[in-house]
Structure formats: structure tokens, C-alpha cells
């Protein structure tokens, strides 16, 4: 009986000890679980933090990418705008050059036309001078010819007058001679008649 009690006591003690051991083991297992859960939670937390960081990093990268993309877009647009402005400025410069060239051409044309007009005016003036000189020479020649013609006409008229006077004188002389001859003949006849009458 004592032996049985002892065995029971030993068994109870062993059981108690086993129970404590089990509790310790349970505590260890629980701690292990808790530690595992905590480690898992820490890992999860780290993972979450890492993912968050990665997400943030990705977001930052995306934002940076979008920022750089927008910056590049702005730069491209500014460059394109500047290029358009440059092209526009070059077009305006070309237009100004074209207008300047056109003005120069028009100025040269006007200058050539002015020189041509001045040359023509000078030629016309010289022609007028030549014509005036020729008219003067022709006028002088014509005046000389007129004077000579007048002188010739006067000479001819005078000559005709003289000829007419000479002719009249000749006629007068002829008539006088005729009258004288007739008178002489008449006188001679009278003498003959007187002579005949006396004889």
C-alpha cells in the first residue's frame, strides 16, 4: 500500500514535473510561435515597409519620370517655339531683305529711268539747239537769198527801166530823125518846086 502510494506519489510528481515541463514546453512553443509570429510580423512589416518604400520609390520614380517627361516636353516645346520664332524671324529677315532688294531694284530702275529721261532731255535740247542753229543758218541763208533776189529783182527792174528808157530814147531819136528827114525831104521838095517854078 505504501509502495503503491509511493508509486502514485512518484507518478504524480512525475506528472507534475511533466506538467511543468509541458508548460515550459508549451511556453517555449508559444514563445516560439509568438516569436515566429512576431518575426513574421516584423518581416511582414519590413516587407510592407520595403514595398511601401518600393512603392514610394516607384512613385517617386514615376513622378520624377513624369517631371522629366514634362520638363522634356516643355524644353521641346520651348525649343520648337524658339525654332518657329527663329524661322519666323528668318522669314521676316528674308522678307525685309526681299523688300530691301526690291527697293534697291526699284531705286536702280528709277535711277536708270531718271538718267534715261535726263539723257533724252539733253538729246532733245541738243536737237533743239541744232534745229535752232540750222534754222538760224537757213534763215540767214534765206535772208541772204532774199536780199540777193531782191537786189537781183531791183537790178533787173532798173535794167528794164534803163532798157525801156533806152528804147524810148531810141524811139524818140528815131522819130526825131524821121521828122528831121521828112522835114529835110519836104524842104528839098520845096526847094525843087521853087527851083522849078523859077526856071
Buried (B, 14 or more C-beta within 10 A) or exposed (E): EEEEEEEEEEEEEEEEEEEEEEEEEEEEEEEEEEEEEEEEEEEEEEEEEEEEEEEEEEEEEEEEEEEEEEEEEEEEEEEEEEEEEEEEEEEEEEEEEEEEEEEEEEEEEEEEEEEEEEEEEEEEEEEEEEEEEEEEEEEEEEEEEEEEEEEEEEEEEEEEEEEEEEEEEEEEEEEEEEEEEEEEEEEEEEEEEEEEEEE
